[in-house]
């Protein structure tokens, strides 16, 4: 019985490895997930800063942001 279980486990491992993406693809996936995680942390910090800012500071920021967009055209 133990031998059957070991063989079955080996077969499952083999099939799993055959279906896995190439190492390069897996690496790109890991890098993309890490980048998304880093970006999420940055967004969280920006959100906290925005919520901590006064309404006047928020207004000033939005005005400066919209002006910066039109200055580049």
JOUR-V301459 format. One line per field, one symbol per residue. ss: DSSP state (H for helix, E for strand, C for the rest). Layout:
ss = ???
This chain:
ss = CHHHHHHHHHHHHHHHHHHCCCHHHHHHHHHHHHHHHHHHHHHHHHHHHHHHCCHHHHHHHHHHHHHHHHHCC
